[in-house]
Amino acid sequence: MPRILALSGAKVVVALGARAQQALASIAGVPSSIGVHGPVLISGTRRLLLNPPHPNARKERRIDKVLTPPEFERVVAALR
């Protein structure tokens, strides 16, 4: 994953599922919990890490319902 991130200019990186969330957390030094983390510097680019629940999770999965309004606004602003 570090090589992929080094080539990517993504401002927001989304990790779906526990394995992806744990891998990204270990690379970025942030928690693997559900939510928005960062911005963190990865491969020279400041990025937000978004850890939503997996699409098959038996809990709320809509981003606007999972994140707090300020977290949601941070993600939207980063994507502009």
Secondary structure, DSSP 8 states (H G I E B T S, - for coil): -HHHHHH---SEEE--SHHHHHHHHHHHTS--SSEEEEEEEETTEEEEEEE---TT-SS---HHHHS-HHHHHHHHHHH-
